[in-house]
Amino acid sequence: MAPAYSDGSNTQVVTPAATRYSGLTFSPDGNYIYFVRREDSEQSIASLYDAPMLGGTPRLLIKDVDSPIFFSPDGQRFAYLHQHGDSAVTDLKIARRDGTLERDLFHQKELHADNLTLSWSPDGKTIVIPIVQPTPQDLGGFLAVDVASASMKQVANAKDRLYYEPSWLPDMTGLLVSASSAETSFRRKQIGIVSFPDGAFHLLTTDTNDYSHPSLSADGQSVAANQSQAKYQVQVAPSGALDGFNALKLSSTLPILSWDWSPDAQILFIQGSDIRLANPAGDNRVIFSELKYPMDQVASCGQGHYVVFRSIGRSGGAETNLWRVDSNGTNLLRLTFGINDRVPVCSNDDKWVYYVDAAEKPFPQACSHRRRHSPNNRQVSFRAL
């Protein structure tokens, strides 16, 4: 863990350990740091600890915590999210500073979110949580929870934007956020301000960097955030000689979010707004390109005759569905009709594509499909190619 600073000197707060830290939060009085981490013996869950800022043994407060904590304005309580397994079923909990559970604001609610974060308003009345697909027409927004009554409502819905890591402005007129948009194919997050509750959005950064963990100074005049710029590369090696990796010669360093092998040992992948097919020997070509509707998952199907990919918003609303094109980029066809369809995998006989219906909602009756429920109620479906 990074050192703390006191009177110009460095102090190691926690002894180095083979673990992963997340959700670092200062206590309101500045004397403690609260953090979430996973232990080697319990990699499936994370736990909340606190430790003195001047160093000392961390104290376990709560087991099974799935978000950073956020303190109430008076500093006596904090809120956090607890997710049930790998499902979307989630609890919003309030605990005292010593970790004693006080109450649930909601329990076992289906919460669709790309990041489990939250923020408690300066007047202590409202907690906001970023959510995805709040309506069939909107991609992002917030769930606003009234702390006194536990009533909930959706606010600041956006048709082409996803929000992350909110922080309230001191006057509560809006939220500082990191946000990704369709304009950048959801590949980079920028910092902006969302008006509350109407949702008007104003960008603070407009560059090619990626921003995360934005936070505000107490007076609301300064912003701190992580800034990064990544370059991506694909390397290929024979299975019997893994020390012989060679990088593919690509014209772009944009993220490669999904890839698959084609039957003729070429690599099919999505990069930026393109679906490309690359030969490990060197050349690559664009099979299909789309600037307006971002794509993020791809599979080679039908002995390489088809390319199946996931597209966001192409269906006319906020749905993420699977589509198919021929390997020459023609004959575009919609394959699925759910709200959040993902992870396409083609059958060995090349007649079906399997995928996950992550929205756990029934398909329209007109759609021919078959499905089987998994133990966590996710639906594994398959659709004729």
C-alpha positions in Angstrom: 0.0 0.0 0.0 1.2 3.5 -0.8 2.8 5.4 2.1 1.0 7.9 4.2 2.4 11.4 4.6 2.8 13.0 8.0 4.9 16.1 8.7 6.8 15.6 5.5 7.9 12.0 6.2 6.7 8.7 4.8 5.0 6.1 6.9 4.2 2.5 5.8 0.5 2.1 6.8 0.2 -1.7 6.1 2.8 -4.3 5.7 3.2 -5.5 2.0 1.2 -8.6 1.3 0.2 -10.8 -1.7 -3.2 -9.3 -2.1 -5.3 -6.9 -4.1 -6.5 -3.6 -2.7 -9.5 -1.6 -3.7 -11.8 1.1 -2.3 -9.2 3.1 -0.3 -11.1 5.6 1.8 -9.9 8.1 4.5 -11.9 8.3 7.7 -13.5 11.7 8.1 -11.1 12.7 10.9 -8.1 11.6 8.8 -6.8 9.2 11.5 -7.6 5.9 9.7 -7.7 4.5 6.2 -10.4 2.0 5.2 -9.7 -0.5 2.5 -11.2 -3.5 0.8 -8.9 -6.4 -0.1 -8.9 -10.1 -1.0 -6.9 -12.6 1.1 -5.0 -15.5 -0.4 -7.2 -17.9 1.6 -10.4 -16.3 0.4 -10.0 -15.2 -3.2 -13.7 -15.5 -3.9 -14.7 -12.6 -1.5 -13.2 -9.3 -0.4 -13.3 -7.9 3.1 -13.2 -4.4 4.7 -10.4 -3.4 7.0 -9.2 -0.3 8.7 -5.7 0.7 9.8 -4.2 3.7 11.6 -2.7 6.3 9.3 0.5 6.2 11.3 0.8 2.5 10.8 -0.4 -0.6 12.7 -2.1 -3.9 12.4 -5.2 -3.8 10.1 -8.4 -4.6 11.8 -11.0 -6.8 10.0 -14.4 -5.0 10.1 -16.7 -6.7 7.6 -16.4 -9.8 5.4 -17.8 -10.0 1.9 -17.8 -6.4 0.7 -18.2 -5.6 -3.0 -17.7 -1.8 -3.2 -15.7 1.0 -1.8 -17.3 2.5 1.3 -18.6 6.0 1.5 -19.0 7.9 4.8 -22.1 9.8 5.9 -21.6 13.6 6.3 -21.3 13.3 10.1 -18.7 10.6 9.7 -20.4 8.2 12.0 -21.7 5.7 9.4 -20.7 4.4 6.0 -22.6 2.7 3.2 -21.4 -0.1 0.9 -22.7 -2.7 -1.6 -22.8 -6.5 -1.1 -23.4 -8.7 -4.1 -24.8 -12.2 -3.8 -22.3 -14.4 -5.6 -21.8 -13.6 -9.3 -25.4 -12.6 -9.8 -26.9 -9.1 -10.1 -28.7 -9.5 -6.7 -27.3 -6.8 -4.4 -27.8 -5.3 -0.9 -27.1 -1.6 0.0 -26.0 -1.7 3.6 -25.3 1.0 6.2 -22.8 0.2 9.0 -21.3 2.1 11.9 -17.6 3.1 11.9 -16.6 0.0 13.8 -18.3 -2.2 11.2 -21.4 -3.0 13.1 -24.3 -3.4 10.7 -27.1 -0.9 11.2 -29.6 -1.7 8.5 -30.2 -2.5 4.8 -31.5 0.3 2.6 -32.4 -2.4 0.1 -32.0 -6.2 0.3 -31.6 -8.7 -2.6 -32.4 -6.1 -5.3 -31.4 -6.8 -8.9 -28.9 -4.1 -9.6 -27.4 -3.8 -13.1 -24.1 -2.0 -12.8 -20.8 -2.0 -14.6 -19.0 -0.8 -11.5 -20.2 -1.1 -7.9 -19.6 2.4 -6.5 -21.7 4.8 -4.6 -21.7 8.3 -3.2 -23.5 9.8 -0.1 -24.9 13.4 -0.5 -23.5 16.2 1.6 -26.9 16.7 3.3 -27.0 13.0 4.2 -30.4 12.4 2.5 -29.4 10.6 -0.7 -27.1 7.8 -1.9 -26.5 7.5 -5.7 -25.3 4.4 -7.5 -24.3 4.2 -11.2 -26.5 1.8 -13.2 -26.6 0.5 -16.7 -29.6 0.0 -19.0 -32.1 1.7 -16.6 -34.7 1.8 -19.5 -34.9 0.1 -22.9 -33.8 3.4 -24.5 -31.1 4.5 -22.0 -27.6 3.1 -21.5 -26.6 4.7 -18.2 -27.9 6.6 -15.3 -28.1 6.5 -11.5 -30.2 4.9 -8.8 -31.0 7.5 -6.2 -31.9 6.0 -2.8 -33.5 8.1 0.0 -31.6 7.3 3.2 -34.6 8.0 5.5 -37.4 6.1 3.7 -35.3 3.7 1.5 -37.4 4.8 -1.5 -35.7 4.6 -4.9 -35.9 6.3 -8.2 -33.8 6.5 -11.4 -32.2 9.8 -12.3 -30.0 11.4 -14.9 -30.6 8.7 -17.5 -28.4 8.9 -20.6 -28.9 7.3 -24.0 -25.3 7.2 -25.1 -23.2 7.4 -21.9 -22.1 5.2 -19.0 -21.1 6.7 -15.6 -18.6 5.5 -13.0 -17.4 6.6 -9.6 -19.6 9.5 -8.7 -18.7 12.3 -6.1 -21.2 14.9 -5.1 -20.4 18.6 -5.6 -20.5 20.5 -2.3 -23.7 22.4 -3.3 -25.4 19.1 -4.5 -26.2 20.6 -7.9 -24.4 17.7 -9.6 -22.0 14.8 -9.5 -18.3 14.6 -10.6 -18.0 11.3 -12.6 -15.8 9.4 -15.0 -17.9 8.6 -18.1 -17.5 6.6 -21.3 -19.6 7.3 -24.4 -20.5 6.0 -27.8 -18.3 8.7 -29.4 -15.2 6.8 -28.3 -16.8 3.4 -28.6 -16.8 3.2 -24.8 -13.0 2.6 -24.9 -11.9 5.6 -22.8 -13.3 7.3 -19.8 -13.3 11.1 -19.5 -14.1 13.3 -16.5 -17.3 15.3 -16.4 -20.1 16.8 -14.3 -23.7 15.4 -14.3 -26.4 17.8 -13.1 -28.6 16.3 -10.5 -31.3 15.2 -11.0 -32.0 16.3 -14.6 -28.8 14.7 -16.0 -27.3 17.5 -18.1 -23.7 16.5 -18.8 -20.6 18.7 -19.1 -17.2 17.3 -20.0 -14.1 18.6 -18.1 -11.6 16.6 -20.2 -11.6 15.9 -23.9 -8.4 14.1 -24.8 -7.1 10.7 -25.7 -6.2 9.7 -22.1 -8.3 7.4 -19.9 -9.4 8.8 -16.5 -10.4 6.9 -13.4 -11.1 7.5 -9.7 -11.9 11.2 -9.9 -12.4 13.0 -6.5 -13.1 16.5 -5.4 -11.4 18.7 -2.8 -13.6 19.8 0.1 -14.3 23.2 -1.4 -15.2 21.7 -4.8 -12.6 23.8 -6.6 -10.0 21.1 -7.5 -10.2 17.6 -9.0 -7.8 14.7 -8.7 -7.9 11.6 -10.8 -5.8 8.8 -12.3 -4.7 9.4 -15.8 -3.5 6.6 -18.1 -2.8 5.8 -21.7 -2.5 2.2 -22.7 -1.0 0.6 -25.8 -2.2 -2.9 -26.8 -0.4 -5.6 -28.6 -1.1 -9.2 -29.6 1.7 -11.7 -29.5 1.6 -15.2 -31.0 3.8 -18.3 -30.3 3.7 -22.0 -31.2 2.1 -24.0 -28.4 5.4 -26.0 -28.0 7.7 -23.0 -27.9 6.1 -20.4 -25.7 9.3 -18.4 -25.5 9.1 -17.6 -29.2 6.4 -14.9 -29.2 6.1 -12.6 -32.2 3.9 -9.4 -32.1 1.2 -9.0 -34.8 1.9 -6.0 -37.0 -1.1 -3.8 -36.3 -1.7 -0.2 -37.5 -3.5 0.8 -34.3 -2.7 0.6 -30.5 -6.3 0.8 -29.5 -7.6 -1.7 -27.0 -8.4 -5.3 -28.2 -11.3 -6.3 -26.1 -12.2 -9.6 -27.8 -10.6 -12.1 -30.1 -11.1 -15.6 -31.6 -9.2 -18.1 -33.8 -10.6 -18.7 -37.3 -10.5 -22.2 -38.7 -7.5 -21.3 -40.9 -5.5 -20.2 -37.8 -6.0 -16.5 -38.3 -7.0 -14.2 -35.4 -10.3 -12.4 -35.5 -10.5 -9.4 -33.2 -12.3 -6.1 -32.5 -10.1 -3.0 -32.3 -11.7 0.4 -32.2 -14.6 0.5 -34.6 -13.3 -2.4 -36.7 -13.6 -6.2 -36.8 -10.2 -7.3 -38.2 -8.7 -10.6 -39.3 -5.0 -10.9 -38.8 -2.5 -13.5 -40.2 0.2 -14.3 -37.6 2.7 -14.0 -40.5 2.0 -10.3 -40.8 -0.9 -8.9 -42.7 -4.4 -8.0 -41.5 -7.6 -6.7 -43.0 -10.8 -5.0 -41.9 -13.9 -7.3 -42.2 -16.5 -5.0 -40.9 -16.5 -1.4 -39.6 -19.0 0.6 -37.6 -18.5 4.0 -36.0 -22.0 4.6 -34.6 -22.7 1.3 -32.8 -19.8 0.1 -30.6 -18.8 -3.6 -30.8 -17.0 -5.4 -28.0 -17.3 -9.2 -28.4 -16.6 -11.4 -31.5 -16.6 -15.1 -32.5 -15.7 -16.9 -35.7 -18.6 -19.3 -36.7 -19.6 -21.6 -39.6 -16.1 -22.8 -40.5 -15.1 -19.1 -40.9 -18.0 -18.2 -43.1 -19.7 -16.1 -40.4 -18.6 -13.5 -37.9 -20.8 -13.1 -34.8 -20.4 -10.0 -32.7 -22.0 -8.1 -29.9 -23.2 -4.6 -30.7 -24.4 -1.8 -28.4 -27.5 0.2 -29.5 -27.7 -1.1 -33.0 -31.2 -2.5 -32.3 -32.6 1.0 -31.8 -32.5 1.3 -28.0 -30.1 0.4 -25.3 -30.1 -3.3 -26.0 -26.8 -5.2 -26.5 -27.6 -8.0 -29.0 -25.6 -10.4 -31.2 -25.4 -9.8 -34.9 -23.9 -11.8 -37.8 -22.1 -10.9 -41.0 -20.6 -13.0 -43.7 -16.8 -13.1 -43.6 -16.7 -10.6 -46.4 -18.6 -8.1 -44.2 -22.0 -8.4 -46.1 -25.4 -9.7 -45.2 -25.8 -8.2 -41.7 -28.4 -10.1 -39.6 -29.6 -9.7 -36.1 -29.5 -13.0 -34.2 -30.8 -12.2 -30.6 -33.5 -10.0 -29.2 -32.8 -9.7 -25.5 -31.8 -6.8 -23.3 -28.2 -7.8 -22.5 -26.9 -10.7 -24.7 -23.2 -11.5 -24.4 -20.3 -14.0 -24.8 -21.1 -15.7 -28.1 -19.6 -19.2 -28.6 -20.3 -21.3 -31.7 -21.2 -25.0 -31.6 -18.9 -27.5 -33.2 -21.4 -28.4 -35.9 -21.5 -24.7 -36.9 -25.3 -24.5 -36.7 -25.8 -22.7 -33.4 -24.3 -19.8 -31.4 -24.5 -20.1 -27.6 -24.6 -16.9 -25.5 -25.5 -15.6 -22.0 -28.8 -13.7 -21.5 -27.4 -11.5 -18.7 -30.6 -9.5 -18.3 -32.5 -12.5 -17.0 -35.6 -11.4 -18.9 -37.7 -13.4 -21.3 -37.2 -13.1 -25.0 -40.1 -11.9 -27.4 -42.3 -14.8 -28.3 -41.4 -14.3 -32.0 -37.7 -15.2 -31.3 -36.9 -18.9 -31.8 -34.5 -19.9 -29.0 -33.7 -22.5 -26.4 -32.3 -21.9 -22.9 -31.4 -23.5 -19.7 -31.1 -21.7 -16.3 -27.8 -21.8 -14.4 -27.8 -22.0 -10.6 -27.5 -18.2 -10.3 -30.5 -17.7 -12.7 -28.4 -16.6 -15.6 -29.8 -18.0 -18.9 -27.5 -19.8 -21.3 -29.2 -19.7 -24.6 -28.5 -20.7 -28.2 -29.7 -19.4 -31.5 -29.6 -20.9 -35.0 -27.0 -19.3 -37.3 
